[in-house]
Amino acid sequence: MRVKPPNPFFSRILPSFLLLAFSAGVNFAQAPGEASSASFESLAKSADGAREAGKLDDAIHDYKRALQMRPDWAEGWWYLGTTLYDSDRYSEAIPAFQKLVDLAPSAGQAWSFLGLCEYETKEYADSLYHLKRGLILGNEDDPQLARVSNYHLALLLNRSGEFEQAVSVLAASFGQSQFSPQAKVLLGLALLRVPLVPEEVDPSLDALVHGAGEAAAAIAQRDSVKALRAFSSVLKDNPNTPYLHYAYGKALAFAARDEDALAQQREETRVSPKSSLPWIEMSQLQLRLHHSEEASQAAAEGVKLAPDSSSAHRALGQVLQALGEKERAAIELEVATKLAPEKSLREEAIISLYSIHAAVGTEGISQGAANLTNTPSPMSFGELAQQAAAAQAAGNTDLAIESYQKALQLRPEWPEGRWSLAMLSYSSGRFPEAIAALKILVERMPNLGTAWAMLGLAEFEMKDYSNALIHLQRGDELGLGGSAKDVRLAKYRLAILLNRSGQFEEAIGVLASVFGQGTIDKEIRIALGMALLRISLLPAQLEPAKTALVESAGDVTMWLTGSKYNLALPKLQALLKEYPATPFLHYAYGTALAALSEYDEAEVQLRKESEISPESELPYITLASIALKRHRAADAMAPAQRSVELAPDSPETHYLLGRAYLDLGHEEKAVHELEVASKLAPSSPKIHFNLAKAYAKAMMPEKAEEERAIFARLNALAEQQRSRTGSQAYGAAHSATDFTPVHAETDKMAPPIRP
């Protein structure tokens, strides 16, 4: 996914490097004559006006004309380049930025924009060089540009095989904040030592890369518990993936579990027999375990496998030093010094394993179809396309597929044909063939949401649920086309996969958009009921004995989402009477009562839920929230603290604990908890609102002002979203990540404290 800085050229402030260019004596006022100068001034003013009015095509046209008159007008090249960049006209922007860096060679922002444009045109070598130049010269005046540039620089460092440096650049850019989803993908590629950019990776491996990214992000944040848990999860489904055991072993070593780390490195030598990395790591582990002979053997094997590696020779030198063999150790360490710095490594076997181009040949195509595609056709592309369309219209699926395949051999860039081939393959149950066609389509048209959704649907049929969830989500985010029936199917499959992964509130939201469009059938009621009862299964895996309960819970969810409490509450009471020990029924009843401000009875139900589900943070979150609404901060402390213990990675738990501390006058503790919540959910208006209050009370006015500005921006966005989508009165668990607007009548912003 492409990431862009937000419209920097609409700023009315002249970039600092242009001011420096003025002071350095660059002459922008030269004109061949008075008449042409007047014409230039008119064009420059017109271009600026068009740019500020958002008329980008007019601005580009006038900037180009003005620059023909004054080629040394640096400000004009800046605005022309950034306007072209924002219009996605990257190849046209490159010459503008090249001219600008000639005029102002110390302008870090200009070098960064040049590199970003070259990235988009896939001129990766030039882009890498120029993004590095931008980083060295600095672009801190525009933090958003700096972050986007560093992200793309990290992508290209990773692509060149400089995995550790890529992670270092990315970690420095994000600091202590949460990594974005795109950043986690890059971290996953680096952990797996895949020298590709995300768009070059086979989509069938997205789930693997995402899982590795979660582990890598936890490592970067020095959260060993979370990292080891993530590794266990991803290795369960991918035990033979190169470098996973290696990375897991390093994480175990960081946690001082040396024997377990050694076992993982031994496993890596099986998976990656030609790699020196696990042997190098094993030599260090054996040294720490005082196994001198084994350490020496491992280090020697590392050098044997990678004789040009400075790391391998250094590891052997360190082992020899520990063994007292000083002369041999000195030789190895000298070799390591001469070989340093370590050369970047792009393993062809890894590239072949992950590359979309390697994966989309005849993958998933039946042998008969493969033979057909390999047989030269005497027909032209036009004849084959006409034959394919006619066969499709006549219902002759086999002939249509054969004709589309042959036509695509002659014209691989034919998107309509690729789409028709995919749809025919899917509708006839040839899901591997549909997946193969859709992989090519999404690579060439990455913003086509319907294609991503169809890929997810085909993967669902193949029981590749992890990838299906990722691709259906991507399709939903980009926008779904097709018939209402097709959209309904895609959203239903997305919802049940969200349920399966434990994302219950998200599943309810997706299903609400489905049943809001028509009659609710049994399958949607069951999916809604599974979400309410927090059952992490697919509907087909549900025990038949639970069907009646789940379907009734689905009716309750539907009514609660529609604010029909008069229907929902009696049904909940009846279900609780029949199924009093069912997990999350008391929680659903308690949150519904809380939504109606019936707090006393809500607290009773939530305490019952905490007895039935003692390891769930949800009843404690709602108990703390109720206490805060009733201005009983002391009563909120215990459930808020317990919720943090149960869910330390939840922004909501830290937010509520921070609110309790704030109301009790413990400003320092409040600041700490709210800062944690802000890092976990940086887009939540209510967190920034209360963090601003905490900073103000803690006599930190500058930080309070910063948080007020962030809150104002996010709250405006939340109001816009609210006006577009409307609001739902019931939510099973109000999350700190919600874009719910904060209103002054419920909680007033503390006035600024002036020094």
N, C-alpha and C positions, 0 to 999 in steps of 0.2 A: 504494500500500500504506500502511495506517495505521500510524503509529509512536506508541507510548505510553511514557511514563515508567514504571518498574517499581514499582508498588504503594507510592507514597510514604506512604500513610496508615497502613501497618502499622508505621511507625516508632513507637517508644515515646517519642521525644523530641518535645516540643511545638515546632512550627515557630517560628522566631525572631520572625516578625512577630506571632505571637500573644502571645509574651512582651512584645514592645514595646507591644502593645495594652493588656496589663495595666498596664504601667508608665505608659502615657499616661492612665490613669484611666478606661478603659472599665469600666463596672460590670457584671460578670457574675453577681453574687451576689444581685441583686434577686429577691425572691419575694413573691407576694401574701400569703402566710401560711405558718405553720409546717407545716401539713399538706401544702400543695402543694409546699413545699420538699422535704419528705421524699419525696414522690412523684417529684419531679424528680430527686433524687439517685439514687433507685432505678432510674429509667429511664436516666439517664446511665451508671450503672455497668453496667446490662444491655446497653446499646448498645455500650459499649467492649468488654465481654466477647465479645459476638457478633462484633464486627469483628475482634478479635484471634484468634478461633477460625475466622475465614473464613466465618462465617454472614452473608453480606452482606445478604440480604433481611431477616433479623431485625434486623440493625444499623440498616438504613435505616428500618424501621418504628419502632424505639425512638427513634432520633434525631429523627424527625419529631414524635413525641409529646412528647419532652422540649423541643423547640424551640417547640412551641405554648405551653408554660408559660413559657419564658424566650427570647423572640425575640432578646434581645441576647447570647446565649451564642455568642461567636465561634468557640470551639473546636468546638462542635457543628456549626455551619455548615460549618467546614472538613472535618470528618470525614464529614458527610452528603454534601457536594459531591464529595469525592475517592472516597468509596465508590460513589456513583452513577456517577461517571466510569469507575471500574474495572469497573463492571457494564454498561458501554456504554449507560447511560441518560442520554444527553447532554442531551436537552431538559429532563429533570427536574433535572439538575445545574445548569443555567444560573441558575435563580432562587436556588439556594443560594449560588452564588458571587457573584451580584449583591448579595445581602444581606450577604455577608462583606465585599465591598469597600466597602459603605456603612459598616460598622462599623470596618473597618481599611483606609482608603483608601491607605495607603502600603505595603500588602502586595503586593509584586511577584509572589509565587508565586500568590496568589489571582487577580490579573489574568491571569496566564498560563494558569491552568486555565480561567478564564472564556473566554478566547480559543480555547483548544483545543476546548472543548465547542461553541462557536459554529462553529468550522471543521467539525466533524463534522455539524452540522445545516445546513451550507451557508449560514450567515449570514456571508458572507465580509467584508462591509464592517465589521460590528461586530467580527468576529474580528481583522481587521487592526488596528483601533484599539486593542483591548484587549491584543493581543500586543505591540504597540509600547509600551503603557503598562507592561506587565510587564518588558520589556527595560530601559526607562528606570529603573524603580524597583529592578530587580535581583532575580534569583532564584538567585544563585550558591551559596546554602546547599544547593541540590539540583542538582548539575552535570548529572544526567541529565534533569531537568525543563528546565533551561536549554537543553540541546542540542535536545531535542524541540520546545520552544517556538520556538527560533530557526529550526529547520528549517521549521516551519509558517509562521512569519513570513516567511521567505524565499520560500516557496511563494506567499504572498499578495502580497508585493511584486512578484514576477514576474508574477502574474496581473494586477496593476494596471499593468503596463508599466514598472515600475522595475527593469529588468534588472540594471544595474550594482550597485544597492544590494542586490538579492537575492543576488548573488554575493558581495558584501562581507560580508553578515551570515553567509552559509553558511561562507565561508572563515574568518572569525573564530571561528566555532563549532568547526570541525574543526582549526584550527591547522595543525600540520605532519603530522598523522596522515593516514592514507589515507581518502579519501572513501568513504562507504558506497554500495552500489548505488542506494539511493533518492536520495542526494545527487547522484550522477552524473546521474541522470535530470533532476533539477532544473537542474543545470548545463547539460545539453544543451538544455533548453527555453529557458534564458536566452540561451545562445549563438545559438540559432536565432530568438530574439526572439519566442517563442510565448507570448502572455499567457493561458495556461491552466494549471490544475493538472493533474497527471498523469492523474487519473481522467476528465478531460474530453477527453483526446487519443485520436484514432482508433488502435486497436491495430495497424493496418496500418503505422503510422509508428513503431512501437516500435524497430525496428532502427536507423532513422535517428537517433532521439533518443538511443539508447544509444551509437551511434558518435560523435555530437556531444558527448555527455557525457564520453566517454573523452578527447577532445581538450581539452575545457574543464577537466577535472580536471588534466591535464598542464600547462595554462597556469597554473592557480591554484598549482600546485606549482613553477612556473618551470622546468619540464623541457622546453626547446625541442625537443630531439631527439625525444622521445616525442610531443609535441604535433604536430609537423610530420608525423611518421609516421602519426598517427591521422587527421589531415586528409586526407592522400593517400588513405588507405583509404576514408573515408566519402565523399569527393568522387568517387571512381571510380564508385560506384553512384548518386550523387545530384548530378550536375553542374548541375542546374537548380533546386536548392533555394535559396530566398531566404536571404541572409545567411551562407551557408556560405563563399562566396568572400571576403566581407567579413571574417569572423572569421579565415580562413586568412591573408588579407593582413595583418591586424594581428599575427598570430603571426610571420609572415615579417619584418615590420618590427622586431619585438622582437628577432629573431635577426640584425638588421642586414643583411637581404637586401632592400634597398629596391627594386631593379628588379623582382625577382620579386613583391614585395608590390604594386607598382604594377600589374603585369599582372593580379593577382587582383582588385584594386579595379575595374579596367576591366571585367573579366568580371562583377563584381557589378552594374555599371551596366546591363549587358545583362539580367541576371536580374531586377533590381529597379529598373526605370527611374524609378519615382516616389520613390525613397528618396534623401535628401540625404546619408546616412552615407558611402557610398563616395566621393562628391565631396569631402566634408570631409576624409576620410583622404587622398585623392589630393592635396589642396592642401598638406598637411603633408609628404607624401613628396616632392612636386615642390620644395618649399622646401629640404628636406634635400639634394636632388640639384642644387640651384642652377638650377632651371628656373623662373625668376621668372614668365614670361608664362603658362606652363602652370599654375602654382600659382594665379595670379590668376583664370584662366578657371575652374578647378575650384572655387575658393571662391565665385565669383560664381554658378556653377550650383547650388551647395549652398544659397545664400540664396534663389535663385529657386524651388527646390523646397520649401524650408521657411522661409518668411519670418518665422515665429514662433519659430524655433529660436535660442536663445542660442548654442549651439555653432556653428551656421553663421555667425552674425554675428561671433563671436569669431575663427573661422578666417579669415574675410575680413579682419578688422581686423589680425590678425597678418601676413597676406600683405602688406597695404598698408603696414604699418610696415616690413617688410623691403624694400619697394620705395621707401621714403622718402616716401610720400604720407601725411604725418603728420595732416593735417586730416581726410581721408577715413577714415583709420584710427581716429582719435579718435571720429568719429561712429559707426562700426560697433561699436567697443568699448563705447561708452555704451549703444547699443541692446542689446548682449549683456547688459550689467549689468542693464538694466531688465527684460529677459525672463527673467533667472535668478530662481529655479532652473528648470531645464528641466522642462516638463510631461511627465508620463508619457504613453506612447503605446500604444494598443491598436489595431493595424491590423486592420480587419475582414477584409481579404483573407487575412491570416495566420490569423486565427481560423477563417475558413471552410475554409482549406486543411487545418488540423490537427484541427478539432473532430469528435468522435465523432458529435455530433448532426447535423452537416452531411453526414457520410459515410454514415449508415445509412438514408437515405431509401429509394430503390429501387436502391441500388448493388448490382451483381452480379445483379440480377433480370432475367430475359429479358424481351424486349419484350412477349411475350404475357402473361406473368405480371404485368408492370407494368400492362398494360391491365386485367387482371382486378381487380387491387387498387384501381384507380382507378374501377372501375365499382360504383356503390352496389348493395348486395345487398338484396333484399326479405326475406331470412331474418334471424331474430334470432341473437344470439350463441350461445345454447343450441342452436339448430337447426344452425348451421354447425359448432359443435364436435362435435355428435353425428354429423353427416354426415362430417366429417373423420376421426373415429375409425373409423367404419364402413368408409370407403373405404380407410383404412390397413390395417385388419384383412383386407379383401378383396384387398389387393395392388394396388388401383387408385391408383398413386402420383400420377398427374397430378391426379385429382380430389381426393385428400387434400391435396396441396400447395395447390391452388386454394382449398379450403375453409378450411385453416389460415390462409392469407393474408387471406382475407376476415374470418374471425373475429378475427384480430389487429388488423385495421383498427378493429373495434368495441371491442376490449379489448386495447390494446397491452401492458398489464401482466400478461398471461397467460403465466407462465413455462413451464408444461407444453406449451402450444401452440407457443411459440417453440422449445422443445427438439425437439418432434416435427417441426416444419418443418425445423429444421436437420439432424436425422438422416435424414429422407426425402431432402432435397436432397443430402446427402453420399453416401448409399447409392446414389442414382441418378446419381452422377457430376456433379451440378450444384454444383460446388465454390464458384463465386462466390456463389451463392445461400445456400449453407451458411455461408460466411464472413459474409455480410451479417446473417443471423439470429443467428449466434454473437456478433458484435460487440455487438449490443444486449443479449444475454443476459449477457455478462461485464461489461458496464457496470452492469447492474442487480443482478447477483449476483457481485461481484468475487472472492468466496472459494470459488466453485464450481470446484474443480480440474478436474473432468471436462470442463467447458465450455471451459476454457483449452486442455486437451489436444486436444479435438476441433477447436478453432480452429487449433491447430498442425498437426494432421493434414491439414486442408483446405488450409492454406497450403503444406504439403509437396507436395501434389498439384499445386498451382499453381506449384511450383518457387520459392516465396518462402521460401528456406531460412533466411535470417537471422531473419525474424520467426517462422518455424516453431520454430526452436531456442529463442527467448526464451519463447514461449507453451507449448511442451511442458515446458520446465523449470519454468515457473510452475505448470503443472498437476501436475507430479510433486511439487513442494514442498507444494502445497495438499492433495494426496491424490487418487488416481484411483479412480473407481467403474466400474461396468459389468462385463461378463463378463471371464473370465480371458483370453480371446482378444483382446478389445479392449485390455485393460491391457498385454498382451504386445506388441501392435502399437505402442502409444504409446511404450512403453519402448524398443523396438527402434529406432523412428524417432528418438527422442531420442538414443540411443547413437550411431547412425551420423552424426547431425548434430554431436554432440560430437567424434567422430573428425574430421569435416570441418573443424571449427574448431580442431583441434589439442589438444583437451582429452582426452587419451588415457586417463589414469588414471580420470577421471570416467566415461568411456565404459565402461571395464572394470567399474567399480562398478555401473553401471546394468545392464549385461548379466549380471553375476553374479546380480542379483536376478531376472533373467528365466530364465536356464538353471538356477537353483536350484529352479525350480518344475516342471521337467519334462524331457523328452528334448531334447537339443541337436541342432538341425538344421543344415544346411549354411550357411544365411544367418547364423546366429549365430556359427558357427565362423569364417566369413570376417570378420565384423565384429570379433571378438576378435583374430583374426590381424592385421588392419589396425591395431588399437590397439597390439598388441605391437610391430609393425614401424614404428609411428608414420607411417602413410600417411594424409595429410590429403585423402582423397577419399571420395566415396560409393561403395558397393560396385559400383554400375552403371558407374562410371568406371574400375574396376580393369582393367588389361591382362589379357586372357585367359591369356597365358603365365605370369602370376604367381599364378593361382588355386590351383594345387596347393601352392605354397610358403605362401601366406597361409592356406589352410585347415589345413595342418599346424601353422603357427604358432598358429592358433586353438585346436587341441587342446592345445598346450603351455600357452597362457594359462589354459585351463580347469583343467588339472592343477595348475599353479602356484598358482592362486587357491584350489584345494582342498587345497593342501599335499601333493600326490601327487608328490613329487620323484622317487620311484623310476620313475615313468612319464615325467616331464617331461625329466629330464636326458639319458637315452639319446636321446630324440627330438631334443633340442637339438643333441647331438653329431652326429647323423646329418645334420641340416639344415646345420650349419656345415661339415661335410665336403663337402656338395653345393653349398652356396651360401656360400662363405667370405667374400665381399666384400659381402654384403647388410647394409645399415645396420641397426643396433640388434639384430642377432642375437647378436653377442658381448656386447653390453650386457645383454641378457636372460639370457644364460648366466652372466655375471659376477654379476649381482644375485642370481640363484638360488643360486649357490655361496656368496655372502656371507651369504645367509639361513641357510645350513647351517654357517656359520663356517669354510668352506674358503677362507680369505683369500688364501693365496699364489696359488692358481690363479685366484681371482676377480680379483686384481690383474692377472694376465697377460691375461685376457679383456678387462678394462676398458681396458688400455693399447692393445690391438688395436683396440678400438672408437674410441678417441680418434684413431687414425690414419685409420680409415675415415670417421669423422664429426667432423672437426676443429673444426667450428663449433658443436657441441653441448656444452652444459655438463654433461649427464647423467653421462658416465663420470667426469668430474672430481669431481662431487658425491659419487659413490659411493666413489671412491678416497679422498677426504678423510674420508668417514664411516668407512671401514674403518680408516684410520690412527688416527683418534681412538678407535675401539673397542679398538684394540691398544695404546693409550696411547703412540702415536708422534706427538705433536703436531708435531714438526719435519717429519715426513714429510707431514703434512696441509697444511702451509702452501702449497706450490706448487700442488697441485690446487685448494685452496680459493680461492687468489688468481686462478687461471685461470678458475674457475667464476664468480667475481664479474665478471671482465672480459667473459665471454661472456653473462652474464645478470644485469645490474645491478639489474633489477627483481624478481629472485627472492628471497623471504625466506630460502629454504634456503641459498643461496650465502653470504649475509651471516651467517647463523646459524653455519654451519660455520667460516667464517673467524674469527668472534668466539670460537667454542669453541677454535680453535687458539691464538689470541692469549691467551685466558684460561689455558689449560694451560701456556703458555710463560711466564706471569707478566707479560705486557704488558697490564696492566689497563685503561689508558686507551684503547688501540686496541680491546680487547675490548668495552668499554662502547660505543664508537662503533658498531662493527659490529652488536652485539646491539640497540642502540637502533634502527638502521635496519631490522633484521629485525622488531622489534616493531611499527614503524609499518606495515610491509608486511603483516604477519600478526598483528594485535592479539589474535586469539583462540587463539593457540598456547600451550598450557601449557609446553612445553619451552623456548620462547624466554624466557618470563617467569621460569622456574626458573633458567636460566643467567644472565639479566640480573641477577637478585637476587644471585647469587653474585659477579658482576663488580662490582656496586655495593658489596657488602660488602668485597671485597678492595681496592677503590679508596677505602675509608674514606668511604663515602657511606651511612651507616646509615639515614637517613630514606627515601631512595629504595629501599634494599634492602628495608625493611619494606613499602613500598607494593607492590613487585613480588612479595613473598611472599604478600601478601593477594590480589593478582590471580591468582597461580599457584594458590593454594588453591581459589579459586572456580572457575577454569577446569578444574582437575584433577578437581574433584568432578563437574562437568558431563561431563567426558570419561569418567569411570568410569560414570556413569549411561548415557551413550550406548553404552559398551562392553557393559554388561549387557543393554541392549535389543537391540542388533544383533549382538553377538558380534564376534569378531575374525578377521582373515584373516592367515595367517602370511606370505604372500608379498605384496610390493608392489614394483612395478617401480622406483618412485622414492619413497622416504619423504620426504614434504614437510613443511616447517616449518608449513604450515597444518593439518596433521593434528591431530585432537583425541585423539591418543594419550596415555594417562595416563603420567606420569613416576613411576617407582618408585625408592624410596630405595636398594634393593640395587645398582642400577646406577650411581647418581650421587648422592652425599649432598649435601644442602643445607648450605652453609657457615653456621656459627653466626653470630648477629648480633654485630656489633662495637659495643660501647657507648662513647660518648665519655667 
